[in-house]
Every structure is written in C-alpha cells, then in structure tokens.
Amino acid sequence: MEKNYHVLITRNGETKLMADEMRLQNGIEVKTDGTVIVPGGDRIMLKEGDTMSFGGIITRADSGKVEQICPAK
C-alpha cells in the first residue's frame, strides 16, 4: 500500500514542502518520507502532525509526548 507523506519545513516564519532530505548540525538526517535517522543508525518515523525542531526534539501529535533525540557519541 502506498502512502503519501509530505514533510513540511518552517524557517524564518515561512512553511514549505521539504523537497530534499536534510542533515541537521547535530548529524540527524531527515528524509522526505518522514524517516529520521539518528547518528548511530537508529530510525524514527514521524507520523502525521508530529513536529521536530532543528535541535532534534520531536513532539508527537497524537499524545503530545515530547522526545529528545540524542545522537550517539
């Protein structure tokens, strides 16, 4: 079953579709399908409505739970 994921990015108050994957300064990779790869190989999937800061803090839309992603050292 194919699912359509759209990852949006907000910078300087402007929100747009994330066209390409990106690597954050802390080494976290964010893919356009909502997959987040933490240095060391752990994978996290963003779900509809979840948000993630550039510092690697995820807020889950369904529960409001806040998760700090800690890159491997």
N, C-alpha and C positions, 0 to 999 in steps of 0.2 A: 504494500500500500504506500503510495507516495504521499508525503506530507509537504505542504508548502510552508517553509519557515521564512520569516522576514526579521532580520536583526536591524534595529534602528540605532543610530548613534547620535548623541546630542553633544555638541561642542559650541561654546560661546552662545548658548541660547537657541541654536539652530539644530533642528532634528531632521535627519535624512536617512535613507536606506544605506546600510553598510554594504558597499559594493565589493570590497576585497577583505580578506582576512587581515587581522592586525596583531601585532605583538606589542604588549604594553611594556613600559620601562622595567617592570619587575619580572619580565620574562614570560608572563601569562600570554597564551595565544588565544584569540577569539576567532572562530570560524564563522562564515556567513550562514551556516545552518544552525547556529546556537550552541555548538560544541565549544567548551572552554578546556584548554589543555594547560595544566599546571606544570611548571618545570619539574622534571622527575617522572612525568608520564601520566599522572592522574587525569582522568577526564570527567568533566561535569557537563550535564546537559541543561541549558537554560530552557525553561518552559514558558508558555505564553504569559506575558505580563511581568515576568521576572525582570529585575533591573540589576545592573552590575556597574560599580564605579570604576574609574580608571585605576584606583588603588586595589581592586580585587575584592570588593565587598559586594556580595550578592544578597538582594532582598527578594524573597520568594513571594509571588503574588497571591498564591492560594492560602498561605499560612501567616504571612508577614514575618516569617523567620529570617533572621539576618545571619549570613555565613561569611566568615573571613577566610579567604583562600590564602593559605600560607605556602608560598613557593618553597620547594625543597632547598636546603642549604648545602 
